[in-house]
Amino acid sequence: MNRSTFRIAAAPAALLLTLTLAACGAANEGGATDGGGDSTATDAAPEGESLSGSIAGAGSSAQAAAMEAWRAAFESANPDATVTYDPVGSSGGREQFLSGAVQFAGSDAYLDDEEVTAAVERCGDGELIQLPAYISPIAVAYNVEGIDDLQLSPETLARIFTQEITTWDDPAIAADNPDATLPSTPITPVNRSDGSGTTANFTDYLAAAAPDVWTYGEVDDWPVAGGTGGQGTSGVVAAVNQTDGAIGYADESQIGELPAVNVGVGGEFVGPSAEAAAAIIDASPRVEGRSQFDYAIEIDRQTQESGTYPIVLAAYTMACTAYDDPADAALTKAFLDYVISEEGQAVAQENAGSAPISDTFRGNAQAAIDAIVTE
């Protein structure tokens, strides 16, 4: 996938308020560890010192709920510190970061080569840090009476969404589900009616995993006429819920009680669990030619690796290892420590439905954050 954007529904305000009230106690749990362990908001300042000052970030609205949750918990644990985040959009966030207007940014797409050149200049004596710290699986949700467990190969899934397969008892679906009793119910494919990064990621998967069937490539706007359109994630989920025989794609955290397809990966079928979504990040290659702390990746949609789920969204947090103001550096370092910590990732999962990063990636990310110079 080449730097696609995406959106995700914001967390309910009441849940964020609950987090804010509870964060102070929660953030005091655990202690500092090495790169593979937990690093919490209260570990940020050296012993005997307290964090103070303010930093600003801007960018991806997809990360807005997670950023608000991280900010609330971090400030509760560090009451003299202020973190702001403007969900102005990925491109706006990258522009503000590259100009030096903000200390960090969130982006649904990693920096391209031209932007990396600008980042090298912006970071001065330091290096660019770029981490896919926010991961969200896209579920293929369905509503078929009597079917609670469904397996689909990439080719079969693509043929459903191109409307080549039109009933649930089609031989291709039966071949993927040899023990199931499939109804002759007509298939109603549901897609986003608005331009969507979720669509971009889903079609990128179809184009990579079933290129002979899905010939439309990676697109933001759904290219196949004749299906049912839903406005936003909520519209897709509502349409699937309301129609027997429907199938659609949406952020896994938003599908509620709908079952999700287990998609074919190698010789097995894998569902959109947090663990499998995190595993695909570890299994995907880094973009070639990047610096040591730039973890831009190309998601391996064609993976054959066991236990990976390849239909995911990955959004980036970017910063520098050096800042003109050491106070900015110290606060940025502390905040990013919290973002990648086990606690911080759990907070994002609870409030934004994201999948926590793996311990393996946490170790890599921790090495980058530890490189931030604070003196």
C-alpha positions in Angstrom: 0.0 0.0 0.0 1.3 3.4 -0.9 0.6 5.9 1.9 -3.2 5.7 1.8 -5.3 7.7 4.2 -8.2 6.6 6.4 -10.8 7.6 8.9 -12.1 6.0 12.1 -15.0 7.0 14.3 -14.3 9.1 17.3 -14.6 7.6 20.8 -17.7 8.5 22.7 -17.2 11.6 24.8 -18.4 9.9 28.0 -15.8 7.2 27.6 -13.1 9.8 27.2 -14.4 11.6 30.3 -14.2 8.4 32.2 -10.7 7.9 31.1 -9.7 11.4 32.2 -11.1 10.9 35.7 -9.5 7.5 36.0 -6.2 8.2 34.3 -4.3 9.5 37.2 -4.7 6.3 39.2 -4.1 4.1 36.1 -1.0 6.0 35.0 0.7 5.3 38.4 0.8 1.5 37.7 3.9 -0.2 36.5 7.5 0.9 36.2 10.1 1.7 33.6 11.6 -1.2 31.7 13.8 -1.8 28.7 12.6 -1.4 25.1 10.4 -4.5 25.2 8.5 -3.6 28.3 6.0 -1.0 29.7 6.8 2.6 30.0 4.1 4.7 31.7 3.3 8.4 31.9 4.7 8.7 35.4 8.1 7.2 34.3 8.6 10.2 32.0 10.5 12.6 34.3 13.8 11.8 36.0 13.5 10.9 39.7 13.1 14.0 41.7 12.0 16.1 38.8 8.5 16.9 37.4 7.5 17.5 33.8 6.3 20.9 32.9 5.7 23.1 29.8 3.7 22.5 26.7 4.1 20.8 23.3 1.8 20.8 20.3 0.9 18.2 17.7 -1.3 18.2 14.7 -2.5 15.9 11.9 -4.6 12.8 11.4 -8.2 13.0 12.5 -8.3 9.2 12.5 -6.0 9.3 15.5 -8.1 12.1 17.2 -9.8 9.8 19.7 -6.6 8.0 20.6 -4.6 11.3 20.9 -7.3 12.7 23.2 -7.1 9.6 25.3 -3.3 9.7 25.4 -3.3 13.4 26.2 -5.8 13.1 29.0 -4.0 10.3 30.7 -0.6 11.9 30.3 -1.7 15.3 31.7 -3.4 13.6 34.6 -0.2 12.0 35.5 1.9 15.1 34.8 -0.3 18.1 35.9 2.3 20.7 35.0 2.6 19.5 31.4 0.3 20.4 28.5 -0.1 18.5 25.3 -2.3 19.8 22.5 -3.3 18.1 19.3 -5.2 19.7 16.4 -6.9 17.0 14.2 -6.4 19.2 11.1 -5.8 16.2 8.8 -2.8 14.2 7.8 -1.4 16.6 5.1 -1.9 19.6 7.4 -0.1 17.8 10.2 2.8 16.9 8.0 3.1 20.5 6.8 3.0 21.9 10.3 5.6 19.4 11.5 8.0 20.0 8.5 7.7 23.8 9.0 8.6 23.5 12.7 5.2 24.8 13.9 4.5 21.7 16.0 6.8 19.3 17.9 5.1 16.1 16.7 2.5 15.1 14.1 0.1 12.3 13.3 -0.4 11.1 9.7 -2.4 8.3 8.0 0.5 8.1 5.5 4.2 8.0 6.0 6.4 10.9 4.7 7.3 10.5 1.0 10.9 11.0 -0.2 10.5 14.7 -0.8 9.0 15.2 2.7 11.8 13.1 4.3 14.3 15.5 2.8 12.4 18.4 4.3 12.2 16.5 7.6 16.0 16.1 7.7 16.3 19.9 7.5 13.6 20.5 10.0 15.2 18.1 12.6 18.5 19.9 12.3 21.2 18.0 14.3 18.7 15.2 15.0 17.0 12.5 13.0 13.5 11.9 11.9 11.4 9.5 14.0 8.4 7.9 12.2 6.4 5.2 14.0 3.2 3.4 13.1 2.0 3.6 16.7 -1.7 3.4 15.8 -3.0 0.2 14.2 -6.7 -0.6 13.4 -8.0 -3.8 11.7 -10.7 -3.5 9.1 -13.3 -6.2 9.5 -15.3 -7.8 6.7 -18.7 -8.0 8.6 -21.6 -10.0 7.4 -25.2 -10.8 8.3 -26.3 -14.2 7.0 -28.9 -16.1 9.0 -27.6 -19.3 10.4 -23.9 -18.5 9.6 -21.8 -17.5 12.6 -18.4 -18.6 11.3 -17.4 -17.8 7.8 -14.1 -18.3 5.9 -13.3 -16.6 2.6 -10.2 -16.8 0.5 -9.0 -13.5 -1.0 -10.2 -14.5 -4.5 -13.7 -15.5 -3.2 -13.9 -12.2 -1.2 -12.9 -10.2 -4.3 -15.5 -12.0 -6.5 -18.2 -11.2 -3.9 -17.3 -7.5 -4.0 -17.1 -7.4 -7.8 -20.6 -9.0 -7.7 -19.4 -12.0 -9.7 -20.6 -14.2 -6.8 -24.2 -13.4 -6.1 -25.6 -16.1 -3.7 -24.3 -17.4 -0.4 -24.4 -21.1 -1.6 -22.1 -20.4 -4.5 -19.6 -23.3 -5.0 -16.6 -21.0 -4.3 -18.0 -20.1 -0.8 -18.9 -23.7 -0.2 -15.3 -24.7 -1.0 -14.0 -22.3 1.6 -16.5 -23.6 4.2 -16.9 -27.3 3.6 -18.6 -28.0 6.9 -21.2 -25.2 6.6 -24.8 -25.4 5.4 -25.1 -22.3 3.2 -28.4 -20.7 2.3 -29.3 -19.6 -1.2 -29.8 -16.1 0.1 -28.8 -13.3 -2.3 -25.6 -11.5 -1.4 -25.9 -7.8 -0.8 -22.4 -6.2 -0.9 -22.2 -3.0 1.1 -19.6 -0.3 0.5 -18.8 3.2 1.6 -20.7 5.8 -0.5 -18.3 8.5 0.5 -14.6 8.8 -0.3 -12.8 6.8 2.4 -9.4 5.8 3.5 -11.0 2.6 4.8 -12.0 1.9 1.2 -8.5 2.7 0.1 -7.0 0.2 2.5 -9.6 -2.5 1.7 -9.2 -2.1 -2.1 -5.5 -2.1 -1.7 -5.8 -5.5 0.0 -8.0 -6.8 -2.7 -5.7 -5.6 -5.5 -2.7 -7.2 -3.8 -4.2 -10.4 -2.6 -6.5 -11.1 -5.6 -5.1 -9.1 -8.5 -6.7 -11.3 -11.2 -10.1 -10.7 -9.8 -9.9 -7.2 -8.4 -8.7 -5.1 -11.3 -9.7 -1.6 -10.0 -6.5 -1.1 -7.9 -6.4 0.9 -4.7 -9.1 3.6 -4.7 -10.7 5.9 -2.2 -14.1 5.9 -4.0 -15.9 2.6 -4.4 -15.6 1.7 -8.1 -18.2 -1.1 -8.6 -21.8 0.0 -9.4 -24.9 -1.9 -8.2 -24.2 -2.6 -4.5 -25.5 -0.8 -1.5 -23.8 2.3 -0.3 -23.5 3.5 3.3 -22.4 6.9 4.4 -19.4 6.6 6.7 -18.6 3.6 8.9 -21.9 3.9 10.7 -23.8 3.8 7.4 -22.1 0.6 6.3 -22.6 -1.1 9.7 -26.3 -0.1 9.7 -26.9 -1.4 6.2 -25.3 -4.8 7.0 -27.3 -5.1 10.2 -30.5 -4.4 8.4 -30.1 -6.8 5.5 -30.0 -10.6 5.6 -27.3 -11.6 3.2 -25.3 -8.4 3.5 -21.5 -8.1 3.7 -19.4 -5.0 4.1 -16.2 -3.6 5.4 -15.7 -1.4 8.4 -13.4 -0.6 11.3 -13.4 -3.7 13.5 -14.1 -1.6 16.6 -17.4 -0.4 15.1 -19.1 -3.6 13.9 -20.8 -4.4 17.3 -22.3 -7.8 17.4 -21.9 -8.6 13.7 -19.6 -11.5 13.0 -16.4 -11.0 10.9 -15.0 -13.0 8.1 -11.9 -15.1 8.7 -9.8 -14.3 5.6 -7.4 -16.7 3.9 -3.8 -16.2 4.8 -1.4 -18.9 3.5 -2.9 -22.2 4.6 -5.2 -20.9 7.3 -8.0 -18.4 7.9 -7.5 -15.5 10.2 -9.9 -13.0 11.8 -9.3 -9.3 12.7 -8.0 -9.8 16.2 -5.7 -7.2 17.8 -2.9 -9.7 17.9 -3.2 -10.6 14.2 -3.4 -6.9 13.2 -0.2 -6.1 15.2 1.5 -9.2 13.7 1.1 -7.9 10.2 3.0 -4.8 11.1 5.9 -6.9 12.4 5.8 -9.1 9.3 5.8 -6.2 6.8 9.0 -4.7 5.3 10.3 -1.3 6.1 10.5 1.2 3.2 13.9 1.0 1.7 16.5 3.8 2.1 15.1 5.3 5.3 17.1 6.3 8.4 17.5 4.1 11.4 14.5 5.6 13.3 12.1 5.9 10.4 9.8 2.9 10.6 7.7 3.6 7.5 6.4 0.2 6.3 4.8 -1.3 3.3 2.0 -3.5 4.6 2.4 -7.0 3.2 -1.1 -7.6 1.9 0.0 -10.8 0.3 1.6 -12.3 3.4 1.6 -16.0 3.9 2.8 -15.8 7.5 0.7 -17.6 10.1 -1.3 -15.5 12.5 -1.3 -12.3 10.5 -4.3 -10.3 9.4 -3.5 -8.2 6.4 -6.5 -5.8 6.2 -5.3 -3.1 8.5 -4.9 0.6 8.8 -1.5 1.9 10.1 -1.1 5.5 11.1 2.1 7.3 12.0 3.5 9.5 14.8 6.5 11.6 13.7 9.0 13.6 15.7 12.7 14.5 15.9 15.5 13.2 18.0 16.7 16.8 18.6 14.9 20.1 19.2 16.2 23.7 19.7 14.5 23.8 23.1 15.6 20.9 25.5 12.3 21.4 27.3 10.4 20.6 24.1 12.6 17.5 23.6 12.0 16.3 27.2 8.3 16.6 27.0 8.0 15.1 23.5 10.1 12.2 24.6 8.0 11.6 27.7 4.7 11.8 25.8 5.9 9.4 23.1 7.1 7.1 25.8 3.5 7.0 27.0 2.0 6.6 23.6 3.9 3.4 22.8 3.8 2.0 26.4 1.6 -1.0 27.2 -0.7 1.3 29.2 -0.9 3.9 26.5 -1.7 1.3 23.8 -4.4 -0.2 26.1 -5.9 3.3 26.6 -6.1 3.8 22.8 -7.6 0.3 22.4 -10.3 1.1 25.0 -11.1 4.6 23.6 -10.4 4.3 19.9 -10.7 0.6 19.2 -7.1 0.3 17.9 -4.9 -2.8 18.1 -1.9 -2.5 20.5 1.5 -2.7 19.0 3.5 -5.8 19.6 6.4 -6.1 22.2 8.7 -6.5 19.2 7.7 -3.3 17.6 7.6 -1.5 21.0 11.3 -2.4 21.4 12.1 -0.8 18.1 10.0 2.3 18.8 11.5 2.6 22.3 15.0 2.7 20.8 14.0 5.6 18.6 12.4 7.5 21.4 15.3 6.9 23.7 17.5 8.7 21.1 15.7 12.0 21.7 18.3 14.4 23.2 17.0 16.2 26.2 20.1 18.2 27.4 
